[in-house]
Structure formats: structure tokens, C-alpha cells
Amino acid sequence: MFQFLYTRNAFPFFRQADAMDCGPTCLQMIAAWHGKTYPLQYLRNQCKISRQGVTFADIIAAGEQLGFNTLSAELPFTVLAEKAPLPCILHWDRQHFVVLYKVTRDKAYIADPALGRSVRYSIPELLQAWQLDEKQGSGRALFLEPTPQFFEAPEVEMPATTLRTFLPYVRQHRRKLIPVAVTVFIAAVCSFLTPLLTEAIVDKGISSKQMPLLLLIGLGQLTLFSGKLIADFLRARILLTLGAQISIMMLEAFLLKLMRLPFAFFDNRQAGDNMQRVTDNQRVEDFLTTSAVTFVMSVIMLLVLGGTLLYYNWWIFLLFAAGAGAGIAWTGAFGEKRGRLDQKRFRVLAANQDTLLEIFSAFQEVKLTGGEQLKINQWTTLQQQSFAVKLESLKLDQFIQGVALFINETRNVVITCLTAILVVKGQLTLGEMVAITFICGQLNAPVAQLADFIRALQNTKFSLQRIAEVHHEKEEDPVTEQDAPAPAITGDLRLSDVSFQYGNKYTPLVLNHLHLTIPAGKMTAIVGLSGSGKTTLLKLLLKFYGPSQGHISVGNHSFQDITAHHWRQQCGAVMQDGYVFRDTIANNIFGGATVRDRERMIAACQMANIHGFFAAMPFGYDTMIGKDGYGLSEGQTQRLLIARLIYRNPAYIFLDEATNSLDASNERDIINNLHDFFTGKTVVVVAHRLSTVRHADQILVMDKGAIVEAGTHETLITAEGAYYRLIKNQLELGR
Ligand SMILES: Nc1ncnc2c1ncn2[C@@H]1O[C@H](COP(=O)(O)OP(=O)(O)OP(=O)(O)O)[C@@H](O)[C@H]1O
């Protein structure tokens, strides 16, 4: 519809922000070609971008969401060039996506989100990058045709995260800005007076040959220098305190935001990504405190010293202003290039963090599999990449700074020559020349600081973009309901026609049209082969994920109407990968509980059969455990997690292989103890052991995401169906 707006060279182009963004960026270009501009972040979400980027299926699913009819085809180049409607998305070098928007007799025009708007390839070059099979000369292409739904869809706006978002943090500390302003004022006055005294030394002191006057002026200069120094020192101290306070508040808000995001957000990101974003927050804080204050100071200095220079000679002032302006403009012109490098640097550093985290947390596995060298090699490869990015950044910075320095020096030399000429001509006194040279020397620092400020501003902009990715993620619960009072929820859990897939609609169904009721106050056991979807079902019941299709309810409440936070307050769970925090045993058992009752805690540990062990620890329940503390065996860890659950005393209990590491005697004791505790509670247990499931009020047998059988142990054994076979082959009959 709007194609006429674009000439051949003006195909709408967007550059990918991130190495994994090529797919969504191609979709962004195609949507823009048809007249609609979508924010990249929105398209990334629609594509459900993961750590590995996106697939054709992800782009198709997102395209259909936007209102495109999509057709993905493997076709020969001749068909692509002569018959296919362009633009289309091509799979490139088997690892990248590009948009092909024009083919002539011997050239193909590609908008490559990594390289640029109009990258021209010869046909053999295109074939080399595109075709799947060298002999066939064919490759994969995705065509997107807009439907009326595309044009009717409302505009999508993603609010930008700007510095303004963070100003409230600074405003809270505005009183501290007063002493900062005072120190800036003192420094400015000192800078203003110093050249005047210099001029006085030369013109008045030397010519009058009055030693006391010279001494007095010298003393004045020393006082001004000391005043400026003290003001600078004080300011640095105040800013450090201010920066630390603002940083803590910003990071606290960032962590709180992260905690409120849904599980899917963490599925798609590496830990290193979020850790790097903490650095981004610190960069913003540094900008708001140090860089912004330095900027204000530089501007004041420029005004004060520039005004003094203007007072001496306006020609020299103009010359200086032109030179300084040129240097600053030069530095500012490299924003986009520096942005791309910064994004590369972010990726490499995040990957570096992840590799190190993996090496340290999987140390045992690394050693057992003899993978030490492999892991070190992976790390060194990342170091090489990091070095390459650093070198590239250094080269660019040196180029920018080198030219800026050259401009500055040229300006200084020209000004020195000009002042000398003016002195020779008698239009300036020697004292004025010395004062002007002094002012120009003094001005160099604020001019350089302005250039630094521009660089800091660009860096902060890149950091803000990355922080925005977290800030604009939809939280699990609506913000207004997050702190609402949470009355108890009761009733059966019901699933009606529930299906679920982790990715988009083209990824396999992990849960397949489930209809089931989990009766309140009863115990339901779920059994099935590995990978049949048991844990996923628990995760849906815990509201970690919402169903892709169908409906879940508890009592009279639809799951959609209760917040995840509210629901999880009613629940307790021991998951397969339950975690022991780096803390005391007591704090590990209390968890997030507000009431910390030691007697109840000990009773919980007795029920979980672990009291004797904890009581015998060096500091009893105050012994540190977790990563840096006293090691626990798998079985002890599971008993601690069960004690945590008992202390929490929830109405709905979910156990995923919670006792599989226990020995038979421990398990029997715990199951006996839990029998009373479970009374009246709704319990869902995923287990492989017959001893755990046989007394359940209801047993559900899962296979390939579906419930294939349901009943009690006796009825299912009599039926001799899936449960019977599973027991024979899988469940440990002996226990
Ligand atoms: N985060 C995820 N992203 C994509 N697929 C996933 C994810 N988690 C699980 N799956 C897939 O979902 C399917 C069901 O996994 P699930 O963990 O629910 O099975 P399970 O029955 O609990 O298996 P097990 O008895 O081995 O614990 C598996 O094929 C698995 O690969």
C-alpha cells in the first residue's frame, strides 16, 4: 500500500540491536514496507525470541499475529527471481535472516539487518549464501502478505526508557545537590579570578616592580587554587555518597522488577544477560551523578572562561568556539558505530559471565567428564572475542580522540600565533596574552569533558535500551493487584481442555487437551514416563505459565482472575531442582515467612526426619549451609525442602519427585509423618515410586502430554492398562 513511498534505495531499513535480533528486525522491515512501524522489542516478544534467536516458525507465528498471510517455501532461485512477490525473508548462511527486496538480471538487493540497507550481491554470491543444496540451487524463503487485519490493527507503542524515568531517584536526594552546587560555584569563581590575577602579575606586578604586590597576587593565586582544590575534593565525596545511595535504589527497583517477571522471561535469557544489565544500571547512575554534574560544571566553566575570553578578544573567542564545536561535533558523529560495538561488548561480557558461572557451579561435572580443557578453551575463545571487541573499541576511540586532539591542538596553535601577532601589533598587552593563553589552557579541560559527556551520554543511551527490555516486560500480575490482600482460596482444581507449548504455536504440544479435576482435600498422584509432561503440569498448576489453550480454575475462581502472587501464597511446593540458599538452616526453613517460630520450625524438621542431623550441627540451626556452607547430601536437601514446606503449612501442596533421593526407611517415616499433615490439604505428587503413589486418592497416568488413565491404585491394577505396565516396567515395585 505504501510501497510508492520508497524508492529503490530507500527500502525501509532497521539495524538489528543484538546478534540474535535478525529475524524480528527483518519482520520489522517487511511491516514498515507495508506501512506499519513496530518497535523491535514488541516484535522480539511476538517472535518469543530465545537465547538461540528465532526460527522461521517463530517469524511465521509473529507475522501471523501481526495480520500477515505467510508462506514459507523451499524454491529454486529462478522462481524466486522471476515469479515470487518481493520483498521476502531469506535464510542466510544457515544462521542469519535478511530481506530480499529486488532482483535484477545480475544483482540481488538485500536489506541485511547486520550490514545495511542496500547490500548488493551477484547472483552466484546470493546462491552461495542462500541455497540449501549446492546442486539444486534452491533455498528457503518466507513470504508475508498483509491481510485487512494487518492494516486495521492499532499502532503499537512501546514507551521508551529515558533518563527522565530515573530522575525521581535523584530528586529524592535534591538536598544533597545544594552543597554540590556550592562547590561548583566556588570552583567557577576561582577559575574566573585566576586569569585576572595572572594578567595583574604580568602587567601590574612586573611593570611596577613592586615585590609586595607580586607576593600578594601570588598569595591570591595560591588561595584560589586551594579553594578550587578543596571544592573539587568535597564535591567528589558528596557525589560518591549520593551515587551509592541512588545506585542502591535503582538496583533495588531493577531486582524487584526482575522478580515480578514471568518464568518465560528467564527461560529465554541467560543469567549473564541480567547480570550485565546490573552494570547498565550502574552506568546510568554514574551518568546521573558524576557525568551530569561534570557536564554542568563544564558548561559553567565554559560560560565563565568563555565570557572572560570574549572580554579580552572576541576574534580569539570565535576561533576557540569554532575549534571546540568542531571537536565536539566530531566526537558526537560516531554514536551509531559506538552503539553497535557496545552491544557486541555486552553480548561477549554476558557470555563470559555465563561461562564462568557454569564452570564454578558445574565444577564436579566438569571434572568427572574430563571437560576441564574444553571449558577453559570455551572461556579463552570468549576472551579472544572480548579482546577483539576491546581492540575494535580502542581503535575507534583512538581514531575519534586522535582527530579531536588534532583539532584542539591546531586551534591552540592558531590562537597562540594570533595572540602573538596582536601583541606585536600592540593590540594586546603581554599580560593579556598570558591571560588568554592561560584561559585557553583552562578551557581545554571543560571542552574535553563535554566530549566525554557526549560519549557517556551515548553509552548511557545504549544501557537504557537494554534496561528498557526489562522495564517494559509485562509483569506476572497487574501492578495494581500485586499488594492487594489475599484471602484464602479453597476448592477443587479443574483443567478444561488445557494444552500447553513452551514456544509458539508451531512448537510441540507438551500438554495435550487435558480435562481433569484435582479434588480439594485429597491426594492426587501423577505418574508417567520421563518427558510425558508431569513437571510442566505442576508448573501450570503453580501458575508459572499460563495455558496456551483451555482454562484452569480453583474453586469458583478462574486462574485468570487471581494473581500468581495470591495463588502462590496458598501453595507450597518441593520441585526437582529445589534450592538451598546460602544462609543458616533456620533461615532456609523459614524462607519468606514473616512469622519466625523456632518451635514450629523444629517440629517441621522432626516431621521431615532431619531434626537430629541439624541439631547435631556445630551451631545447630544457626549453621551456615548452601554454596559456601556446610554441604548437604541430596537426601538431606530433600528433607530440608520438605521441612520448609511443612513450616509454610499451605493449603495446596505440590511435590515433584520430592522423596526420590531418600532411602526406603527415611521415605517410609516421612510418608507416615506427612499422612497427618496432608489431611484436609490438596496434594499433588509427581513420583516414580510405588510406595509414594499407591495410597493416593486419585492416580493420573500421563503419556505424551495426555492423561491416558485415572483411578485408584486398585482399580488401575485391575484394569491392567498403562498404569499396570508402568508399574511393571518403571515404578519400583520392590518399595
Ligand atoms: N523450558 C522448556 N522449554 C522448552 N521445552 C521444555 C521446557 N521444559 C520442559 N520442556 C519439554 O517439555 C516436555 C515435558 O517435560 P517435563 O519436564 O514436563 O516432563 P516430565 O514428565 O516431568 O519428565 P521427568 O519425569 O523426566 O521429570 C519435555 O519434552 C521437555 O523437553
The ligand as an SDF file (V2000), in Angstrom:
LIG
                    3D

 31 33  0  0  0  0  0  0  0  0999 V2000
   11.6040  -24.6680   29.4700 N   0  0  0  0  0  0  0  0  0  0  0  0
   11.3290  -25.5420   28.4930 C   0  0  0  0  0  0  0  0  0  0  0  0
   11.3560  -25.1490   27.2020 N   0  0  0  0  0  0  0  0  0  0  0  0
   11.0420  -25.9990   26.2060 C   0  0  0  0  0  0  0  0  0  0  0  0
   10.6800  -27.2880   26.4030 N   0  0  0  0  0  0  0  0  0  0  0  0
   10.6320  -27.7480   27.6640 C   0  0  0  0  0  0  0  0  0  0  0  0
   10.9550  -26.9120   28.7760 C   0  0  0  0  0  0  0  0  0  0  0  0
   10.8100  -27.6430   29.9060 N   0  0  0  0  0  0  0  0  0  0  0  0
   10.4320  -28.8750   29.5100 C   0  0  0  0  0  0  0  0  0  0  0  0
   10.3300  -28.9530   28.1760 N   0  0  0  0  0  0  0  0  0  0  0  0
    9.9010  -30.1190   27.3880 C   0  0  0  0  0  0  0  0  0  0  0  0
    8.6110  -30.4840   27.8050 O   0  0  0  0  0  0  0  0  0  0  0  0
    8.4690  -31.9000   27.7970 C   0  0  0  0  0  0  0  0  0  0  0  0
    7.8870  -32.3580   29.1570 C   0  0  0  0  0  0  0  0  0  0  0  0
    8.8530  -32.0830   30.1630 O   0  0  0  0  0  0  0  0  0  0  0  0
    8.5280  -32.3070   31.7020 P   0  0  0  0  0  0  0  0  0  0  0  0
    9.6920  -31.8400   32.4790 O   0  0  0  0  0  0  0  0  0  0  0  0
    7.2000  -31.7040   31.9970 O   0  0  0  0  0  0  0  0  0  0  0  0
    8.4090  -33.9030   31.7450 O   0  0  0  0  0  0  0  0  0  0  0  0
    8.3170  -34.8710   32.9950 P   0  0  0  0  0  0  0  0  0  0  0  0
    7.2220  -35.8020   32.6930 O   0  0  0  0  0  0  0  0  0  0  0  0
    8.2340  -34.1000   34.2570 O   0  0  0  0  0  0  0  0  0  0  0  0
    9.7320  -35.6040   32.8930 O   0  0  0  0  0  0  0  0  0  0  0  0
   10.6300  -36.2380   34.0790 P   0  0  0  0  0  0  0  0  0  0  0  0
    9.8600  -37.3890   34.6610 O   0  0  0  0  0  0  0  0  0  0  0  0
   11.8500  -36.6700   33.3580 O   0  0  0  0  0  0  0  0  0  0  0  0
   10.8710  -35.1420   35.0600 O   0  0  0  0  0  0  0  0  0  0  0  0
    9.8270  -32.4850   27.5050 C   0  0  0  0  0  0  0  0  0  0  0  0
    9.8290  -32.9270   26.1640 O   0  0  0  0  0  0  0  0  0  0  0  0
   10.7810  -31.3280   27.6670 C   0  0  0  0  0  0  0  0  0  0  0  0
   11.8230  -31.3860   26.7340 O   0  0  0  0  0  0  0  0  0  0  0  0
  1  2  1  0
  2  3  1  0
  2  7  2  0
  3  4  2  0
  4  5  1  0
  5  6  2  0
  6  7  1  0
  6 10  1  0
  7  8  1  0
  8  9  2  0
  9 10  1  0
 10 11  1  0
 11 12  1  0
 11 30  1  0
 12 13  1  0
 13 14  1  0
 13 28  1  0
 14 15  1  0
 15 16  1  0
 16 17  2  0
 16 18  1  0
 16 19  1  0
 19 20  1  0
 20 21  2  0
 20 22  1  0
 20 23  1  0
 23 24  1  0
 24 25  2  0
 24 26  1  0
 24 27  1  0
 28 29  1  0
 28 30  1  0
 30 31  1  0
M  END
$$$$
